């Protein structure tokens, strides 16, 4: 009987569920997000025996690679491709978060429209990221939602069931980047101020302690399990990465997509604090925390903006539901469906999906995928390029493995932000700093020790000209005798735009 009742409830609610589920086919179509694909590739290489932060150098803290060991392991055990395994894990996580978000609520205390909206809101937040699905920012927003729903009840003095579990899940999401801690900092401060139950009651609340325990364990693991990240990678990040593509807060706010969502969010924040209930205020604070995180990263990339959009859209539909309940609106499922479609339309208008999926066969990534499948499917490939996209996900779809120790040449970009003082285009080895010499040496030595099946060479190095001379990656590495010798045995087999593909002769 319970099963039949559940099926009848789903049948009645399907119009409201449809907007939340409409992105699922999009998420399963190529291309997978380039950064997500790059992290997955590193996790697969780590699982295959390469050492993280020694053979695999990246700016990301280790947690995202640890989490990606799951799809990498699933792919190895089942024979699924890495991308398919990742998508399976992300969709499973999405539905698990949706279920957890339902468990932390008190549905009986909600208005009819509000209840219908909150029943489908997790699906909108979890699956609404489109092309950025699986990015750390969108993972954070999705993993935070059950915690935010529980925080709204805690603000009213209630003790939601599964609140500690929601806090642990959110704690993992917030730990993906230190900037994300702005969200729980604002929310927990609001809970503490609004409840006014005294310091003793606040100290007995298990939710902040559960999150703090997650972060403490993670921090303790860094020097114990990943000493090379703190000792080698962090200094390189400070010296070579943070300055690349940096923008001021004002220039970030002038990015059209950022400016649009900030204006949208701030107008909603005013309404939330003047008129909205506890949940609206919690979502407003989460949006402000996501905004602070994006500004702190001073890049303005799409996935930095996406969690602001997700929290702002969630706040908008919650405020609308509360207002419509006050008007006594009927047909809550249809109203929830209408609000859900507005949520989706905002993300489609501002985001990259489904346009990336519709244009897949005309993309650079598709062209590279075809060439790699022809000349290096399942093989090792050296890629010399400043870009993550379209190299990823082309490598993933070709099931090819990068041999470069970094995801791209970001260390060279950092080393050549300024021209050498003597006016020459390239530094001699004795003039190089340690990070530049590390790249120069390891690329050549790894290339000579185990020549890959193919090489992808980007004609654009994303390094400023010096004395009117462009930076050539081919010329730069060919100065090393080991690289030059092995390179002489490769021949060009394909070209697309600025990318050339080479394979070994014979």
VMD Tcl script that draws the C-alpha trace (Angstrom):
set ca {
  {0.00 0.00 0.00}
  {2.78 2.39 0.91}
  {4.42 1.77 -2.46}
  {1.19 2.46 -4.33}
  {0.60 5.64 -2.32}
  {4.10 6.81 -3.18}
  {3.53 6.13 -6.88}
  {0.23 8.03 -6.78}
  {1.97 10.97 -5.07}
  {4.68 11.00 -7.74}
  {2.07 10.81 -10.49}
  {0.26 13.82 -9.06}
  {3.50 15.78 -8.59}
  {5.12 15.06 -11.97}
  {4.51 18.56 -13.42}
  {6.55 20.04 -10.56}
  {9.26 17.38 -10.90}
  {9.73 17.96 -14.62}
  {11.73 21.24 -14.41}
  {14.07 19.65 -11.86}
  {14.68 16.61 -14.05}
  {14.86 18.33 -17.43}
  {18.61 18.88 -17.08}
  {19.37 15.19 -16.50}
  {19.63 14.29 -20.21}
  {21.82 17.36 -20.72}
  {24.16 16.26 -17.93}
  {24.65 12.86 -19.55}
  {25.44 14.20 -23.02}
  {28.93 15.28 -24.08}
  {30.85 17.32 -23.30}
  {31.50 16.80 -19.63}
  {32.92 19.94 -18.00}
  {36.59 20.41 -18.87}
  {37.81 21.07 -15.31}
  {35.78 18.15 -13.98}
  {37.30 15.94 -16.68}
  {40.83 17.11 -15.83}
  {40.41 16.33 -12.13}
  {38.99 12.91 -13.00}
  {41.98 12.20 -15.26}
  {44.39 13.06 -12.43}
  {42.46 10.78 -10.06}
  {42.69 7.93 -12.58}
  {46.42 8.47 -12.92}
  {46.76 8.57 -9.12}
  {44.84 5.31 -8.83}
  {47.11 3.80 -11.50}
  {50.20 4.44 -9.37}
  {51.40 7.98 -9.98}
  {51.98 9.98 -6.82}
  {49.79 12.99 -6.12}
  {51.78 16.27 -5.85}
  {54.96 14.51 -7.01}
  {54.07 13.05 -10.40}
  {50.79 14.97 -10.51}
  {51.18 18.69 -9.73}
  {48.02 20.77 -9.37}
  {46.80 23.79 -7.44}
  {43.73 22.00 -6.07}
  {43.84 20.75 -2.48}
  {43.64 16.95 -2.27}
  {39.98 16.49 -1.25}
  {38.58 16.82 -4.77}
  {41.04 14.15 -6.00}
  {40.14 11.88 -3.08}
  {36.44 12.15 -3.97}
  {37.21 11.41 -7.62}
  {38.88 8.14 -6.66}
  {35.35 6.71 -6.40}
  {34.39 7.16 -10.08}
  {37.96 6.27 -11.08}
  {37.61 3.02 -9.10}
  {34.16 2.32 -10.54}
  {35.55 2.79 -14.04}
  {38.41 0.40 -13.36}
  {36.23 -2.33 -11.81}
  {33.32 -2.15 -14.24}
  {35.11 -1.29 -17.46}
  {32.98 1.81 -17.90}
  {34.75 4.83 -19.26}
  {35.85 7.34 -16.65}
  {33.30 9.91 -17.82}
  {30.39 7.45 -17.63}
  {31.46 6.33 -14.15}
  {31.74 9.94 -13.01}
  {28.28 10.78 -14.34}
  {26.83 7.72 -12.60}
  {28.37 8.77 -9.28}
  {27.26 12.40 -9.62}
  {23.66 11.49 -10.45}
  {23.57 9.02 -7.53}
  {24.94 11.73 -5.24}
  {22.33 14.15 -6.56}
  {19.42 11.88 -5.70}
  {20.94 11.08 -2.29}
  {21.19 14.81 -1.52}
  {17.60 15.28 -2.71}
  {16.48 12.58 -0.28}
  {18.47 14.09 2.60}
  {16.96 17.51 1.89}
  {13.49 15.98 2.24}
  {14.38 14.33 5.56}
  {15.57 17.47 7.36}
  {12.32 19.39 6.74}
  {9.10 19.63 8.71}
  {6.65 19.43 5.81}
  {3.62 19.78 8.08}
  {4.70 23.28 9.11}
  {5.04 24.53 5.53}
  {2.46 26.26 3.35}
  {0.98 24.28 0.48}
  {2.88 26.06 -2.28}
  {6.03 26.24 -0.17}
  {5.86 22.48 0.45}
  {5.46 21.72 -3.25}
  {8.35 24.05 -4.13}
  {10.68 22.65 -1.46}
  {9.90 19.11 -2.58}
  {11.52 19.85 -5.95}
  {14.01 22.59 -5.03}
  {16.87 20.12 -4.31}
  {16.57 18.71 -7.81}
  {16.77 22.20 -9.29}
  {19.88 23.07 -7.25}
  {21.59 19.70 -7.73}
  {20.95 19.25 -11.45}
  {20.53 22.86 -12.56}
  {24.25 23.56 -12.95}
  {24.22 22.25 -16.52}
  {27.69 22.30 -18.07}
  {29.26 23.13 -14.69}
  {27.77 19.98 -13.12}
  {30.48 18.35 -11.00}
  {32.54 21.51 -10.50}
  {33.64 22.12 -6.92}
  {31.40 25.19 -6.61}
  {28.30 23.33 -7.78}
  {29.12 20.36 -5.59}
  {29.38 22.74 -2.65}
  {26.00 24.32 -3.38}
  {24.29 20.95 -3.77}
  {25.91 19.45 -0.66}
  {25.07 22.57 1.34}
  {21.32 22.61 0.62}
  {20.21 19.99 3.22}
  {22.33 21.83 5.81}
  {20.72 25.15 4.87}
  {17.23 23.68 5.20}
  {18.16 22.33 8.62}
  {19.74 25.67 9.61}
  {16.43 27.45 8.97}
  {14.74 25.15 11.50}
  {17.63 25.47 13.95}
  {17.26 29.24 13.72}
  {13.72 28.75 15.06}
  {14.92 26.61 17.96}
  {14.06 23.23 16.42}
  {16.27 20.14 16.26}
  {15.81 18.61 12.79}
  {16.38 14.92 12.30}
  {19.42 14.10 10.17}
  {20.81 17.59 10.93}
  {24.20 16.17 11.93}
  {24.37 14.04 8.78}
  {23.51 17.12 6.72}
  {26.26 19.03 8.54}
  {28.85 16.33 7.79}
  {27.89 16.27 4.10}
  {27.98 20.07 3.92}
  {31.28 20.12 5.81}
  {32.84 17.99 3.07}
  {31.44 20.32 0.41}
  {32.71 23.43 2.18}
  {36.14 21.81 2.60}
  {36.64 21.60 -1.17}
  {37.96 25.19 -1.14}
  {38.82 27.44 1.81}
  {36.77 30.26 0.23}
  {33.60 28.23 0.72}
  {33.80 28.64 4.49}
  {32.22 32.06 4.05}
  {28.85 30.31 3.63}
  {28.75 28.38 6.95}
  {30.38 31.30 8.77}
  {27.48 33.61 7.86}
  {24.81 30.99 8.45}
  {26.12 29.82 11.83}
  {26.53 33.41 13.00}
  {22.90 34.07 12.06}
  {21.71 30.94 13.87}
  {23.64 31.99 16.97}
  {22.27 35.55 16.92}
  {18.65 34.72 16.13}
  {18.21 31.84 18.57}
  {19.53 33.83 21.56}
  {19.65 30.74 23.74}
  {22.92 31.57 25.43}
  {26.47 30.37 25.01}
  {25.80 27.03 26.73}
  {23.04 26.07 24.30}
  {25.16 27.15 21.38}
  {28.03 24.98 22.55}
  {25.71 21.99 22.86}
  {24.52 22.32 19.25}
  {26.15 19.34 17.43}
  {25.89 20.82 13.93}
  {28.85 23.27 13.98}
  {30.92 20.71 15.88}
  {30.21 18.09 13.22}
  {31.40 20.43 10.48}
  {34.43 21.49 12.52}
  {35.33 17.81 13.01}
  {35.29 17.25 9.24}
  {37.57 20.23 8.69}
  {39.91 19.26 11.54}
  {40.37 15.74 10.22}
  {41.00 17.09 6.73}
  {43.54 19.67 7.90}
  {45.33 17.06 10.00}
  {45.58 14.78 6.97}
  {47.46 17.33 4.87}
  {50.89 17.16 6.58}
  {50.45 13.44 7.27}
  {49.20 12.18 3.90}
  {50.01 15.01 1.50}
  {53.19 16.74 2.74}
  {54.25 17.61 -0.80}
  {51.13 19.73 -1.24}
  {52.10 22.00 1.66}
  {55.83 21.87 1.07}
  {56.04 22.16 -2.72}
  {52.72 22.99 -4.36}
  {51.42 25.76 -2.09}
  {54.58 27.90 -2.56}
  {54.26 27.48 -6.34}
  {50.58 28.45 -6.17}
  {51.46 31.62 -4.25}
  {54.27 32.56 -6.61}
  {52.97 31.46 -10.01}
  {49.22 30.75 -10.04}
  {47.33 33.36 -8.06}
  {48.58 36.25 -10.20}
  {47.46 34.58 -13.47}
  {44.25 36.20 -14.73}
  {43.59 38.03 -11.48}
  {40.92 40.75 -11.43}
  {39.88 43.42 -8.97}
  {36.52 43.18 -7.15}
  {35.22 46.05 -9.28}
  {36.24 44.41 -12.56}
  {34.60 41.18 -11.41}
  {31.34 42.99 -10.69}
  {31.44 44.50 -14.18}
  {31.40 41.05 -15.83}
  {27.86 40.95 -17.31}
  {26.96 37.55 -15.85}
  {28.33 38.48 -12.43}
  {26.70 41.91 -12.44}
  {23.33 40.44 -13.37}
  {23.27 37.86 -10.60}
  {24.62 40.27 -7.96}
  {21.85 42.76 -8.73}
  {19.32 39.92 -8.64}
  {20.67 38.54 -5.35}
  {20.94 41.86 -3.53}
  {17.36 42.82 -4.37}
  {16.19 39.46 -3.04}
  {18.33 39.79 0.10}
  {16.52 43.00 1.00}
  {13.13 41.30 0.62}
  {14.31 38.22 2.55}
  {15.40 40.23 5.60}
  {12.42 42.59 5.58}
  {9.69 40.08 4.91}
  {10.96 36.53 4.33}
  {11.05 33.75 6.87}
  {13.99 31.84 8.32}
  {14.69 29.78 5.21}
  {14.71 32.85 2.96}
  {17.22 34.54 5.26}
  {19.44 31.46 5.35}
  {19.44 31.23 1.55}
  {20.20 34.95 1.34}
  {23.22 34.48 3.59}
  {24.34 31.47 1.55}
  {24.15 33.60 -1.59}
  {26.20 36.34 0.05}
  {28.75 33.76 1.18}
  {28.98 32.39 -2.37}
  {29.49 35.96 -3.63}
  {32.30 36.51 -1.12}
  {33.91 33.25 -2.26}
  {33.76 34.29 -5.92}
  {35.27 37.70 -5.18}
  {38.04 36.13 -3.08}
  {39.11 33.97 -6.04}
  {39.36 37.09 -8.29}
  {38.88 35.13 -11.52}
  {35.23 35.57 -12.47}
  {34.93 32.21 -14.21}
  {31.49 30.74 -14.89}
  {31.63 28.10 -12.20}
  {32.61 30.72 -9.60}
  {29.36 32.54 -10.45}
  {27.14 29.45 -10.64}
  {26.58 28.91 -6.86}
  {25.51 32.55 -6.51}
  {22.96 31.91 -9.26}
  {21.76 28.67 -7.67}
  {21.26 30.23 -4.24}
  {19.68 33.38 -5.72}
  {17.21 31.35 -7.80}
  {16.42 29.15 -4.79}
  {15.78 32.27 -2.72}
  {13.55 33.71 -5.46}
  {11.29 30.65 -5.68}
  {11.08 30.33 -1.88}
  {10.04 33.98 -1.54}
  {7.53 33.58 -4.35}
  {6.07 30.46 -2.72}
  {5.74 32.21 0.62}
  {4.00 35.17 -1.04}
  {1.61 32.92 -3.00}
  {0.75 30.99 0.16}
  {-0.15 34.30 1.76}
  {-2.52 34.96 -1.13}
  {-4.12 31.56 -0.66}
  {-3.05 30.29 -4.09}
  {-4.45 26.91 -5.11}
  {-3.04 24.11 -7.28}
  {0.34 24.08 -5.52}
  {1.88 21.47 -7.81}
  {1.20 23.57 -10.91}
  {2.47 26.69 -9.17}
  {5.63 24.84 -8.14}
  {6.08 23.70 -11.74}
  {5.79 27.28 -12.99}
  {8.35 28.52 -10.49}
  {10.62 25.62 -11.39}
  {10.51 26.53 -15.07}
  {11.45 30.11 -14.22}
  {14.41 28.74 -12.23}
  {15.47 26.65 -15.23}
  {15.00 29.47 -17.75}
  {17.23 31.81 -15.74}
  {20.01 29.20 -15.71}
  {19.62 28.49 -19.43}
  {19.74 32.21 -20.22}
  {22.85 32.83 -18.12}
  {24.63 29.49 -18.37}
  {26.31 27.27 -20.97}
  {23.85 24.39 -21.16}
  {22.31 23.06 -23.32}
  {24.26 25.14 -25.85}
  {27.57 23.30 -25.31}
  {25.82 19.98 -25.78}
  {23.99 21.11 -28.92}
  {27.25 22.41 -30.40}
  {29.37 19.42 -29.38}
  {30.07 18.11 -32.91}
  {31.23 21.55 -34.03}
  {33.54 22.05 -31.03}
  {37.33 21.96 -30.73}
  {37.01 19.23 -28.10}
  {35.13 16.97 -30.53}
  {37.71 17.52 -33.27}
  {40.56 16.69 -30.87}
  {38.67 13.66 -29.59}
  {38.40 12.29 -33.14}
  {42.13 12.81 -33.83}
  {43.16 11.26 -30.52}
  {40.89 8.28 -31.03}
  {42.50 7.72 -34.42}
  {46.12 8.02 -33.31}
  {46.27 7.43 -29.54}
  {43.08 5.83 -28.19}
  {43.85 4.26 -24.83}
  {47.46 5.41 -25.08}
  {49.69 7.99 -23.39}
  {49.71 11.54 -24.80}
  {51.93 14.55 -24.11}
  {50.00 17.81 -24.33}
  {51.78 21.16 -24.38}
  {49.08 23.80 -24.00}
  {48.06 26.59 -21.62}
  {44.43 25.47 -21.73}
  {42.44 22.90 -19.81}
  {39.70 22.98 -22.44}
  {39.46 21.54 -25.06}
  {42.31 19.17 -24.14}
  {39.94 17.90 -21.51}
  {37.52 16.25 -22.05}
  {39.02 15.15 -25.40}
  {41.60 13.03 -23.57}
  {38.86 11.47 -21.42}
  {36.66 10.55 -24.37}
  {39.66 9.02 -26.15}
  {40.54 7.17 -22.91}
  {44.03 8.61 -23.33}
  {46.31 9.48 -20.44}
  {48.27 12.72 -20.21}
  {51.98 12.39 -19.48}
  {52.54 16.00 -18.41}
  {52.89 16.28 -14.63}
  {50.63 19.34 -14.56}
  {47.23 19.73 -16.22}
  {48.64 22.43 -18.48}
  {51.68 24.74 -18.62}
  {50.51 27.10 -15.86}
  {53.96 27.05 -14.24}
  {55.52 28.40 -17.44}
  {52.82 31.06 -17.69}
  {53.71 32.17 -14.18}
  {57.45 32.10 -14.86}
  {57.09 34.27 -17.98}
  {54.62 36.88 -16.78}
  {57.48 39.34 -17.42}
  {60.12 39.24 -20.12}
  {63.65 38.16 -19.16}
  {65.76 41.19 -18.24}
  {68.38 40.66 -20.95}
  {65.80 40.82 -23.74}
  {66.11 37.18 -24.78}
  {62.95 35.18 -25.43}
  {63.87 32.17 -23.23}
  {65.97 31.86 -20.08}
  {69.02 29.66 -19.97}
  {68.86 26.77 -17.52}
  {71.08 28.49 -14.96}
  {68.76 31.51 -14.96}
  {65.59 29.53 -14.33}
  {63.80 29.47 -11.01}
  {63.10 26.07 -9.50}
  {59.51 25.72 -10.80}
  {60.47 26.63 -14.36}
  {63.47 24.31 -14.33}
  {61.23 21.55 -12.91}
  {58.91 21.85 -15.91}
  {61.75 22.18 -18.43}
  {63.58 19.15 -17.04}
  {60.68 16.79 -16.31}
  {58.93 17.33 -19.64}
  {62.10 16.44 -21.52}
  {63.10 13.53 -19.27}
  {59.63 11.99 -19.13}
  {59.32 12.38 -22.90}
  {62.63 10.62 -23.51}
  {62.14 7.87 -20.91}
  {58.76 6.71 -22.23}
  {57.82 8.38 -25.53}
  {54.03 8.74 -25.75}
  {51.91 7.58 -28.65}
  {51.06 11.15 -29.60}
  {51.86 14.77 -28.82}
  {49.35 17.61 -28.93}
  {51.03 20.97 -29.46}
  {49.22 24.26 -28.96}
  {50.52 27.07 -31.17}
  {49.38 29.64 -28.59}
  {51.31 29.65 -25.32}
  {49.25 32.39 -23.59}
  {52.56 34.06 -22.68}
  {53.19 37.71 -23.60}
  {55.47 38.50 -26.52}
  {58.94 39.79 -25.74}
  {60.67 42.06 -28.23}
  {57.98 41.20 -30.77}
  {58.76 37.48 -30.56}
  {56.02 35.03 -29.61}
  {56.64 32.24 -27.12}
  {56.83 28.89 -28.94}
  {56.40 25.80 -26.81}
  {58.05 23.68 -29.48}
  {61.11 25.94 -29.61}
  {61.28 26.26 -25.83}
  {61.42 22.53 -25.09}
  {63.48 21.65 -28.19}
  {66.41 23.46 -26.56}
  {66.70 20.42 -24.28}
  {68.79 17.77 -26.10}
  {66.70 14.86 -24.78}
  {63.47 16.45 -25.97}
  {64.96 17.42 -29.33}
  {66.21 13.90 -30.02}
  {62.89 12.20 -29.29}
  {60.90 14.97 -30.99}
  {62.73 14.28 -34.25}
  {60.92 10.92 -34.42}
  {57.43 12.47 -34.49}
  {55.49 13.60 -37.53}
  {52.38 15.77 -37.80}
  {49.25 13.67 -38.40}
  {46.46 16.15 -37.79}
  {45.65 19.78 -37.27}
  {42.62 21.65 -35.96}
  {42.73 25.38 -35.43}
  {45.70 26.19 -33.25}
  {46.23 22.52 -32.23}
  {48.62 20.17 -34.01}
  {48.73 16.43 -33.33}
  {51.94 14.44 -33.83}
  {52.51 10.67 -33.78}
  {55.68 8.57 -33.69}
  {57.10 7.67 -37.10}
  {56.51 4.11 -38.15}
}
mol new
graphics top color blue
foreach p $ca { graphics top sphere $p radius 0.5 }
foreach p [lrange $ca 0 end-1] q [lrange $ca 1 end] { graphics top cylinder $p $q radius 0.2 }
display resetview
